[in-house]
């Protein structure tokens, strides 16, 4: 292509390139049915492996979420505000310990 090429020149070159590509496509050898079946089986295996990996990842993610929820619940229970009776028992224990030191 040159600076002074016209639209017709470019359109002709594009048509030639398209025709050449079509000829190359038609000239390629046909796929053997046995090989096609092998490729399909391999594709099926890949799809099954991908589905299995996805299911494993989903199960792992669910287990991780459940473990995190359990940890959060345990932390919340440990950090829960104490009742009046618990506070009084702690105060009494602290007072008894101080009395025992004297």
C-alpha positions in Angstrom: 0.0 0.0 0.0 1.4 3.4 -0.9 0.5 6.9 -0.1 -1.4 7.4 -3.3 -3.4 4.2 -3.4 -7.1 4.6 -3.9 -10.0 3.1 -2.2 -10.5 0.6 -5.1 -6.8 -0.4 -4.7 -7.3 -1.1 -1.0 -10.6 -2.9 -1.5 -9.0 -5.1 -4.2 -6.1 -5.9 -1.8 -8.5 -6.8 0.9 -10.5 -9.0 -1.4 -7.3 -10.8 -2.5 -6.2 -11.3 1.1 -9.7 -12.7 2.0 -9.6 -15.1 -1.0 -6.1 -16.3 -0.1 -7.2 -16.9 3.5 -10.3 -18.8 2.3 -8.1 -21.0 0.0 -5.7 -21.8 2.9 -8.7 -22.7 5.1 -10.1 -25.0 2.5 -6.7 -26.6 1.8 -6.1 -27.7 5.4 -6.5 -31.4 6.0 -9.8 -32.7 7.4 -9.9 -33.7 11.0 -9.8 -37.5 11.7 -13.0 -38.6 13.4 -11.0 -40.6 15.9 -8.9 -37.6 16.8 -12.1 -35.5 17.1 -13.5 -38.0 19.5 -10.3 -37.9 21.6 -10.4 -34.1 21.7 -14.1 -34.2 22.7 -13.3 -36.7 25.5 -10.3 -34.5 26.7 -12.6 -31.5 26.7 -15.2 -33.4 28.7 -12.5 -34.4 31.2 -11.3 -30.8 31.5 -14.9 -29.6 32.1 -15.4 -32.3 34.8 -12.1 -31.4 36.5 -13.1 -27.7 36.4 -16.5 -28.5 37.9 -14.9 -30.6 40.6 -12.4 -27.9 41.5 -15.2 -25.4 41.6 -17.2 -27.6 44.0 -14.2 -28.2 46.2 -13.5 -24.5 46.3 -17.1 -23.7 47.2 -17.1 -26.3 50.0 -13.9 -25.0 51.4 -15.2 -21.5 51.3 -18.4 -22.6 53.1 -16.4 -24.4 55.7 -14.2 -21.4 56.2 -17.2 -19.1 56.6 -18.7 -21.5 59.1 -15.5 -21.6 61.1 -15.3 -17.9 61.1 -18.9 -17.6 62.3 -18.1 -20.0 65.1 -15.0 -18.0 66.1 -17.0 -14.8 66.0 -19.7 -16.3 68.1 -17.2 -17.5 70.7 -15.5 -14.1 70.8 -18.8 -12.4 71.2 -19.7 -14.7 74.0 -16.4 -14.1 75.7 -16.7 -10.3 75.3 -20.4 -10.1 76.3 -21.1 -7.7 79.2 -21.2 -9.5 82.5 -24.3 -9.6 84.6 -24.6 -7.9 88.0 -24.1 -11.3 89.8 -20.9 -12.0 87.9 -19.5 -8.5 88.6 -20.4 -8.9 92.3 -18.7 -12.3 92.4 -15.5 -10.9 90.8 -15.5 -8.0 93.2 -16.0 -10.3 96.2 -13.1 -12.5 95.0 -10.8 -9.6 94.6 -11.8 -8.3 98.1 -11.2 -11.8 99.6 -7.7 -12.0 97.9 -6.8 -8.6 99.2 -7.9 -9.6 102.8 -5.9 -12.9 102.5 -2.7 -11.0 101.6 -2.9 -8.9 104.9 
